[in-house]
Amino acid sequence: MTFTNINNIDKFFEIVDKCEGTVELITEQGDRFNLKSTLTKYVFFVKIRTNVRVPFARINTGNYADKQKIMQFMEEN
């Protein structure tokens, strides 16, 4: 699934933490980030606090149920 903006980053990571499988963010350049990693979360919080935006990214999940959780979050927020 592809997204361009996340307004509520705290809620987003709450959902990611509830996922059972892997959750990866893949940037436009092909970089892969494990969104369940504490280091990755820290990097994203710093970027958001300094108004650095991810112009385009894709999220891959380990299973279908996790994908549904994230899709529901995106639709509601």
Buried (B, 14 or more C-beta within 10 A) or exposed (E): EEBEEBEEBEEBBEBBEEBEEEBBBBEEEEEEBBBBEEEBBEEBEEEEEEEEEBEEBBBBBBEEEBBEBBBEBBEEE
